[in-house]
Amino acid sequence: MSNKNNQGKAERVKKQPTFFLAVLPIIVMIFLLGIGYGVMGLSPELLMLVSAVVAGVIALGLGHSWDDIMDSIVSKLSKTMPAIFILIIVGLLIGSWMIGGTIPMMVYYGLKIINPSFLVITSFLVTAIVSICTGTSWGSAGTVGVAIMGVAAGMGAPLPIVAGAVVSGAYFGDKMSPLSDTTNLAPIAAGSKLYEHIGHMFWTTLPGFAIAAVVYTIVGLNLDVGSAGTPERVTQVMGSIENIFSFNILLLVPVIIVLAGSLLKKPTIPVMLLSSAVAIFNAVAFQGFSLQQGFTAAIDGFGLSMINIPGFDPSNLIPDVARLLERGGMKSMLSTVLIAFCAYGFAGTLAVTGSLDIVLDKLTKSVKSTFGLVSATIVSCLTAVFVTSNGQLSILIPGEMFSKSYIKRGLHPKNLSRTLEDSATVTEPIVPWTAAGVYMATTLGVPTLQYLPWAILCYTGVIFALIWAATGIGISKIKKGDEYYEEYVNLNKADGVVVE
């Protein structure tokens, strides 16, 4: 009797979900994130877990076991762990660069180039430099961006134009900096590599940068504004940075290490660890911090309380200095990692029944070209931004959905990771109800819809993504010998297509 029961269990057929059951967990997730997170402000991590529970109940009802579900989740997470580890190392890098004086020095000299005679283009370039150095659009807009808006108000310049330039610069840096969380999340979601992803983004970002620079220069030269010297707030920030840190050319060595590692295509994690070690050495050798403080900054982030200059009192500094300098640390990346874990928990649960493949097959049946696939990705990302109001989820969810579709069509995953950034990361601040849109409007003192037309870099990425997809320019194909080639062949073989 026992053998017969065991045999029955072994022969139990696992049913394929109907389209309704396949799409139901996705609808639940969109509803929960749209209402729960977007309207009620509930935790997106828990809402993703609730969505995973719905997907899990459906999987169990279709004959899959709990072990099947767990195996699928572990499989998803195991593939992303190297990239997630890079994300955590980025936090270490930022903390060590901060205490070593690398980031403060680059910010200091970035602020020095502010020229009231070219306010609009300078606003764009300075926030871009600071954002690349720090890896945060919010940080650059909330510090130098606020200072620049003060200059604009004092000169009588049109605030929406200047705010648009600040937002464009902030998100150019956020998009292109290896220190940015979204720049690391996009290749995690798509299955590409960090530096190949950044390199591929030049195709859509540099044209947008050039157009923005030309427009801001022409508009700025035609503005009828008064003259003004360096604003007091900028002077205070620069003075505080100069008093806290000692500058010399060796502080740029950590940056050179990362750039050289990228150009030479060396493994990312060892390069970042080496750069961090040099930055901590700089903190001890040139900035007067102890080795213990260097390690603390790498783990917990840099804090003004670490400064031991005689007579120094952090409470005397303006808030901009603290917002600019108190950053980094491995722990600072844990919230992003947690969202990624919950998102992949949902994706893994969905994958065990093949639901995602069924839904995607339905969605992409009419897609016959690279242009169609890129367009579908952009629409999915924009929808996710509008519904979830969260840029991170708007990268992770569409990235997981479309990763196999790109490979199946012979398109390198870095095409997908680039499109995710073009249509999710940089569009978030021009949507009024997203966290980024609200933050930028509140911080800069200009409503989102007023600065939107001037935030040129936030929509040119989508335009050039569509142009290159239509023409084939800047579209990277999978070739023989690529690490994705075998998967490309197998995915097509499953559909009876033989790849030459």
Phi, psi and omega in degrees: 000317180298317180296323180294320179295316179298321180294323179296320179294319183294329184267004181299125184274132177268119185282150174273137181290148170290169179299323180297313180293329179291320185272343184303311179299327179291318178297317179299316180298313180299317180296313182297316181289322181294314181272309185294312182271310185294322184259313186268346178074026179284162182297124179293332180297312180293323179295323176294322178293321177298319177298322178294324178297316178300314179297323180292319178298318178296318180297316178297321179293336180270004175103002178277148181268167176299322178297323178299316181296313181295320179299320180293318179296314180298322179297316178298312183293322183297326180289334183262352185301318178302318180290322178295324178295322176299319180302318179292321178296329177300319176299318177299317182297314181297315180298319181287321176296327181289309183288334178282350178092000182295306180294312179304321180294318180293322177294317182302311182285337173294319178293331182294337184273000178300125181233112182303335180291336179234055191299315187292309180294325178294321178302316179296311185291318183294315180294328177295316180297313182295321181292322176296319182293324186259339181077015181225123176288320181295319181295317181289320178292324183281352180244277181294330178298315178296318178299317180295322178296327176295319176298313182300317180296319181294330181270351183076024179283153178296114186295322179300323180293314181293319179298320178298320178294321178296314180296318178300313180296318181298319183276340170297312180295317180299323182287324188258351183277131176292353179269354183278141180292320181291327178294333176274327181291321184301310176293332174299312183293322185272338182091018178261186181254151187305304188285330175290329176295312179298315179299321182288335180290343178301330181300321182260336186272319181297318176299319178296320178298315181296316179297314180300316182298318180295313181299314182295325179293312181296313181297317182297320181291337181262002178282138178264086182236158178282178178262153179207149176277189177297125184296155184300320183296317178296318179299319180294317180297313180297318179297319180295315180298317181294326179287330184275320188244151174256129185257139169202167187298334182293343179291346178271353181301317177302323178293317180299322179298315180294316180296317180295319178299323179292313182295323181274359179057044175278159179304134189296311187296311178301322179296314180294321179294319178297315179299318179295320180297318178295321180295320178293322174301316178299322180298320180282317186283323188245336186257353177080015177271157178275163177299321179298319178294325177298317178293321180297317178297323180292327182268307186262346184100159180282139177229146180296339179294344179285340186288127183244032177288132180305129178081000181284131179229109182303332182292343180277350181278150175288152184303331181302324183293315179296317180297328183281320189263328184278083184214173171087189182096145181301325182294335182293341182268354187294327179294321177293318178298321181296318177298318179297318180298315182292321179296319180282338171296317176294314181297320179294321178293322179292325185290333185297332179263354184076017184300318183297320179296321180295313180296315182293323178299320179294317183290325187260007180300324181274354180277115184245000187215169175298320179300317180296320181291316178296319178298317179297321178296315180298316179298319179296317180294315180296321177297317179297320178297314182296322185276311186272338184060021184231116182294325181294312178294328180288346173267313187293315186290306176297327178300315178294322182296317190259358187301317181286328182297320180294315181296319180300328179270007177079019180261130180300139180304337180291341172294320179291313182298324177295317181294325177300316179290320181297328187248357179238300184306307189272348178272340183305317183287351179257009173257117191301330186265359177283164178300319181292318179297317179294317182297311182296317181297316181290316184293317184270347177076025179227127179304146184306314184292340178280322179272347184308310182299334184265353176275065193302319184292343183280350176229349178291333179300316179296317181300312182286331175299319179288321179297312181292325178295323180287325184265341183086356179287135177072014178258119184269129180260154175282130181243163176302134182099340176293152181292344181265356187296318181297318178295322177300315179295314184293321179296322178285325178298323179299334178262010179078018180257128180265124179269128181290000000 
